[in-house]
Amino acid sequence: MFTFNYAEGATGLTSWLMWLVVFAALFALNEVSRRYKVMGIVCFVVLPAVLSVLWFTVLSDTTYTDWFHLAKVYSSTAGCIGFWCIRHLHGTNKKTGKAWRLSENKIALCFPPLILAINIGEAVARDLEVGMNYVGGGMLVDDAQYVIGGPWNYMNAIAGILNIITITGWFGIKIRKATAKDKSRDMIWPDMLWFWIIAYDLWNFAYTYNCLPGHSWYCGFALLLAPTLCAFTLGKGAWLQHRAQTLALWCMFAQTFPAFQDTGMFSVSSTYNTTIYFIVSFLALAANIAVLAYMIYKVTKTKRNPYKAELYTDIAKYKEVAALAE
């Protein structure tokens, strides 16, 4: 599946150790930025503002400037800022004297599924682009990666569309109550359960393997595992928030230091085995079909509209996350 770079004295062990460093760094930075309100502003407002100036001036010759990489970094950062506002903005209506929280505004709660769907849609468009334009293999014009287009791109594009369709229960998004151990006030989404997250991870890994083969060791493996592990352990129920924050942090790093993945001693490339391409995309499609089938089953059984109400309220994991809310 992967080919390690043995130049400059690197070994497979070197690449694994760097993978662990990347994974640990993403997990730790997410913990810091979610637990401390000020660090959220520093990481997702101040840092990208400073880096943007560098990307378009002194780093303009080396940073990624194609539409996809720029869309990824700014859409993920926008998500982080929006989620921060949902978690922390509150006040008092001057006319009525009533207290308000942005997390209780139904229009604001449409933002998380919208930014998530946009993010998935960007990747679906990229899969279709590679599938249509790089049949038999070719070098991407924008970032000089070699890709192989084929039926796997279309399979995975369908998986991504199904992943969007199966986003449910966003009006049930809540804020985690502060405790002595965790004052993060995470944005928790009880209806976004483990089976949807796993289906997303399989789809997204297949996307990175199809369209970013030279980056998928880090952005498809480490970057996906970090938010998922946090959502199943320390930051239960807040997967989308963790995903947005780790993705934004990684994209900022990759924009600033592109050689780390592309040409450095820690770079890891694909074996370009088309059988593996097919298997990975098939698994992603199968998983998302299964989630869709389960969603349809629950809709039929409960008679609930999954886009207006929470769908999985009878499941133990839903109840476990919902119990963490204020």
N, C-alpha and C positions, 0 to 999 in steps of 0.2 A: 504493500500500500504506500509506503514512504521510502524515500531514498535519502539517507543522511549525508551531509557534506563532510568528507574526510580531509578536505584541504586544510592547510594551516595548522595541522596537528590535531584537528577535531576528531572525535570518535562518536559512535552511537551513544556512549555514556555521556559525553559532553552535551549532546542534544537533549537527552533525557533530563539531565541536571538543569539545563536552561529552561526546559519545559516546566520543571518544578518551580523554578524561580519566578517565571511568568505567572503561573497559576497562583502561587503564594502571594505575589505582589498584587494581583488583581483582587484576590479574596481580602487581603489586608486593607487595601485602599478603599474597597467597597465598605468594609466595616467602619473605617474612619469617617468616610463621607456620609454614611447613613446615620451614624450615632451622634454626630456633632453638626448642628445646624449651620454654623459658620463655615465649616469645612465643605459643606455642600455648595455654598456660594463660591468659595475659593476654587474648588475643583471644576465646577460646571458653568461659572460665569467669568471669573477673573482669568483662570488658566486658558480657556479657549480663546478669550479675547486677545490675550498677549500672544499666544501661539499663532493666531490668524494673521497678525501683523508680520510675524516671522515667515510664515508659509508663503506669503505673497510678496515678500521682499528678499531678504538675504537667503532664504531657503527655496526660492522659486525654481531653481534649477534641479533640485533633487526631490522635492516633495511630490506627492500624487496630486494631479490637478484635473483628472478626468471626472466626469459627472458623477460616477458611481461612488468613488471614495469621498468626494466632497459632500454628496448627499448623505452618505452614511454618518460621517462625523458630525454634521450639523443637525441631522434629524435625531440622532441619538442624544446629542447635547440638549436639543429642544425638549426632548422627552424628560430628561433629568430635571430641567428647570421647571417644566410643567408639573412634574410629580412633587418637586420640592414645594411648589406653591400650594398644591392640594393638601399636602401634609401640614404646612405651617401657617398659611394665611388665615387670619380670623380677625374679627373686630366687632364693632357695635354700630348698628344703623342709627344715624343721627336723627332721623325723623321719627322712627318708632321706638328707639331705645333698646331694640332686641339684639341679642348677640347673634353673630353669623359665623359660619365656617365654610370655607370654599369646598371642603370635603363633603358638605351636605347639599351642594348645588348640583342638580342633575345635568345641567349643561356642561359643567366642569368635569363631571364623571364620564362624559363622552370622549374626553381628550385621550385617556389611556388606551382604549381600544382603537381609536383613530390613528394615533401615532404608531401603535403596534402594527396595524394593518398597512400603513404606509411603508413602514420598515420592511415588512414581509414582501409587499408589492414591489419594492425596489429590487429585491433579490430575485423575485419571479421574473421581472423584466430582464434582468441580467442573464438568467438561465435561458430564456427564450432567445435572447440576442446571441449567446454562444451557440445554442442549438441550431439556429438558422444560418449563422455566418461562418462557423468554424468546423463544418463537417470534414472529417479526415484530419483535422489538426491545423493549427496556425498560431501565429504570434499576435497577441492583442496589441493593437496600435497604441493604446493609451498607457499601459503600464508594463509592456514588454514581457508578459507572461505567456508561456505556451499553453494552449488549451485544446481540448479535443471535443468537438460538438457531436452530439448523437442523440438517440432516443432517450437516454438517461436525463437529458436536460428537460425534455417535455414531461417525462414522468415526474420529475421533481418540481417542475412548475405547477403541475396539477396538485401535487402534495401541498405546495405553498398556498394555493387558492383554497384548498380544503381546510388548511390550518386557519385561514382567515374566517371562513364560514363557521368554524367551530369555536370561535371566541364567544363566550356566553357570560351573562350575569354581571355586567359591569356596573349596573346601578346598585349592586351590593358591595361595591368597594368601600372599605372602612379604614379607619386609622387605628393602629395598634396602641393600646393603652400603655402609658409609661409605667415602668416598674423600677425597682432598685437596681436590677441587673441590666435593664435595657430601656433607655429613655429616647430611643430613636424616633418614635412615632412613625413607624413604617406605614406605607400605603399597602394594606393587605387586600387580597382579592380572593375570598373564600371559594368562589366558583371556578377559579383557575386551578384545577387539580393536577395531580402528578401525571396522569395519563396524557393530558394535553401538553404538559411541559416536555415529557419524553418524546412525544410525536413532533413537537417543535424542534427539539434538539436533533433528532434524526434528520428532519427536513433541512435544518440549517447546516448541519455537518455535510450533508450531501451537496448542498448548494456551494459551500466553500470548496469541497473536493472537486466539484464540476467546474467552477468558475474562478477560483483562487487556489489552484493546486499547489502553488509554491508557498502559500500562507496557511493552509488548512491545519498544519501541525499545531500552530499556535491559535489562530483565530477560529478554527473549527473544533479544536480539541480542548485546549486549556481554557479558552474564552467561554465556551459553552458549559464546561464543568463547574467553573467557579460560581456563577450565580445559582446554578441548580443545587450545588452542595449547600450553599448558604440558605436557599429557600427550604431545604429539607432539614436544616439544623438550627443555626443561630437566628436566622431571619425568616421564620416560617410564614408562608402565605404571601410573601412580598417578592415573588420571583420576578415580575415585570420590572419593578424598581431596581432590583439587583442586576438584571439583564441590561437595562438601559445604562446604568452607571458603569458597569464593567466594560460594556461595548464602547461607550464614549471615551473612557480612559484609554482603552486599547487603541481606538482609532486615532486619538491625539498622539499617542506614542508612535504609532506606525506612520503617521503623516510626518512626524518630526525626524524619525530615524528609519527611513524606508530600507536602507541597506541591511538592517538587522535581519529582515526576512528574505531579502532578495539575493544578496551577494556575500554576506558575512559568514564567519565560521559556524554560526548557529543556524544558518538557513537549512531548511529541510524541504525537499521537493517530492513530487508525486512519482510513482513508478509508471504512470500513464497506462495502466492495465485496464483495458476497456471492460473486461469482465467484472472487475472491482467497481468501476463506475456504475455498471448496470445493477449489481447487487446492492450497493449503498442506496441508490435512488429507488430501487424496488422496495427496500425495507422502509424507506421514508414514506413512500406512497401507501404501502400496506398499513403502516401504523396510523396514518391520517385517515384512511378509509375506515379503519376500525373505530377511531374516535368519532367520526361522522356517524357511523352506524349506531354507536352507543348513544350519541346525542339524539338521534331520531327516535331511538327506543325510549329514552327518558321523556322526550317531548310527547310521544304517543301515550305513554303511561301517566304522566302528570298533567297533561293538557296545558302546560305552561309555555309561554312564548319565551324562548331562550335569550331574546334580544331586549326583552322588557323586564324579565324577572330572573331570579336565580334558579338554576335548573337542578343542581345536585345537593340540595339541602338535607337530604336523608342519608348522605354518605358520611361515614365517621370522620374522614379527613377534612371534610367541609366543616363539620361541627368543631373539630379541633382548632382550626384556623379562626372560625367565627368567634370562638370563646376568647380569643386574644384581643378582640376589638374593644374600643371604648364603649 
